[in-house]
Amino acid sequence: MQYTYPRLDVHVSTQMNHLLKSPFVVHPKTGRVCIPIDPETADDFNPFIVPTITDLLRELDEYTEDEDAMEEGGRVVKNFDRTSLRGPLEIFDKFLSGCASENGEHRKMAKEATERMAAETGDW
């Protein structure tokens, strides 16, 4: 459960119109995108400069007007790389990678514990 994101509160569970604070959801009134933030720079975070859905559409339109922007260093650039979501996606990817490696370490420790128990009990 410690990896569950986001933490649920009572309003999420009881009200159908309450916004679940998941990464990259769009707030229905403001159009702002819920982005993950780097804990190291949380004090510098300004919620009023997060991208809005309108910003993202404009950024995508600007790139589609310039066909040369389709490739960057010989590779095809994905749509999210053309927007202000690129940084938040890197933060989220870093978070997921950390969860995966921590989970892998946990599995390795569990396997070693099982093998130790098998060696002690003779139950192979």
C-alpha positions in Angstrom: 0.0 0.0 0.0 2.9 2.4 0.5 3.3 2.7 -3.3 -0.4 3.7 -3.8 -0.6 7.0 -5.4 -2.4 9.2 -4.7 -3.6 8.9 -1.1 -7.4 8.8 -1.0 -9.5 11.0 1.2 -13.1 10.7 2.3 -14.4 13.1 -0.4 -12.8 11.0 -3.2 -14.7 8.0 -1.9 -18.1 9.7 -1.3 -18.5 12.4 -4.0 -18.6 11.5 -7.7 -17.5 15.0 -8.8 -14.4 15.2 -6.5 -11.2 15.2 -8.5 -8.9 12.3 -7.8 -5.4 13.8 -7.6 -3.7 11.5 -10.0 -0.8 12.6 -12.1 -1.7 14.4 -15.4 -5.5 14.7 -14.7 -7.0 18.0 -15.8 -8.9 20.1 -13.3 -12.4 20.6 -14.8 -12.7 24.3 -13.8 -9.2 25.7 -14.2 -7.9 23.4 -17.0 -4.7 23.0 -15.0 -2.9 19.7 -15.3 -2.0 17.9 -12.1 1.8 17.4 -12.4 4.2 15.5 -10.1 6.8 17.8 -8.5 10.4 17.1 -7.5 10.5 16.8 -3.7 13.9 18.5 -3.8 12.4 21.7 -5.2 9.0 21.5 -3.6 9.5 24.9 -1.9 9.9 26.6 -5.3 6.8 25.1 -6.8 4.2 27.6 -8.0 0.8 26.0 -8.7 -0.2 28.9 -10.8 2.4 28.2 -13.5 1.5 24.5 -14.2 0.4 23.9 -17.7 -3.2 24.1 -18.7 -4.9 22.0 -21.3 -5.0 25.2 -23.5 -1.2 25.6 -23.1 -0.6 22.0 -24.1 -2.8 22.3 -27.2 -1.0 25.5 -28.2 2.4 23.9 -27.7 1.4 21.0 -29.9 0.0 23.3 -32.6 3.3 25.2 -32.6 5.3 22.1 -33.2 3.0 20.7 -35.9 3.5 23.9 -37.9 7.2 23.2 -38.1 7.8 19.8 -39.6 11.5 20.0 -38.9 10.7 19.8 -35.2 9.4 16.2 -35.8 12.9 14.9 -35.4 15.5 15.6 -32.8 18.9 14.1 -33.1 17.6 11.6 -35.7 14.8 10.3 -33.5 11.1 10.9 -33.7 10.0 13.2 -30.9 6.9 12.1 -29.0 4.1 14.5 -28.5 4.6 14.9 -24.8 8.3 15.8 -25.4 7.0 18.8 -27.4 5.1 20.3 -24.4 5.7 21.6 -21.0 4.8 18.2 -19.6 8.3 16.9 -20.5 9.8 17.9 -17.2 7.0 16.6 -15.0 7.0 13.3 -17.0 10.7 12.9 -16.3 10.0 13.4 -12.6 7.2 10.9 -12.7 9.4 8.4 -14.6 12.1 8.8 -11.9 9.5 8.1 -9.2 8.3 5.0 -11.0 11.9 3.8 -11.6 12.5 4.2 -7.9 9.4 2.2 -7.0 10.4 -0.6 -9.4 14.0 -0.8 -8.1 12.8 -0.8 -4.5 10.2 -3.5 -5.4 13.0 -5.5 -7.1 15.1 -5.2 -4.0 12.2 -6.3 -1.8 11.6 -9.4 -4.0 15.3 -10.3 -3.9 15.3 -10.0 -0.1 12.1 -12.1 0.2 13.6 -14.8 -2.1 16.8 -14.9 0.0 14.8 -15.2 3.2 12.8 -18.1 1.7 16.0 -19.8 0.6 17.4 -19.4 4.1 14.3 -20.8 5.7 14.4 -23.8 3.2 18.1 -24.4 4.1 17.3 -24.3 7.9 14.2 -26.5 7.7 15.4 -28.8 4.9 12.1 -28.0 3.1 13.3 -27.6 -0.5 
